[in-house]
Amino acid sequence: MSSNGLDPYRARLDALDEQIARLLGERFDICREIAAYKSAHAIPMMQPDRVQQVRARYLRRGADVGLPADFTEALFELLIGATCKLEDELMGLEQGGLEQGTAAEGEAGGRR
């Protein structure tokens, strides 16, 4: 199959995709640790001030590297929504069952 000279670019993209997947895995691992810590110390899952700090940092960093603002916003919402849902579920399990209202049902970026 002809790649029209694209193989070097594709190899670089493949390597970056591997790094992104590894880093996301590490981020989710840390969120699991956060959920355990919050459960052990009776800290609510929802941390709106922290979410706003992280959101602002994402938008700033995205702009610094030339990412489109709508992409950065969507990526943030997806990532924070997924990790908040994970924390909410883990904290519910550690407390003996899922509590009413998960992060996925609330605003996607309003927790952490």
Secondary structure, DSSP 8 states (H G I E B T S, - for coil): ---TT-HHHHHHHHHHHHHHHHHHHHHHHHHHHHHHHHHHTT--S--HHHHHHHHHHHHHHHHHTT--HHHHHHHHHHHHHHHHHHHHHHHHHHTTS--SS-TTTS-TTS--
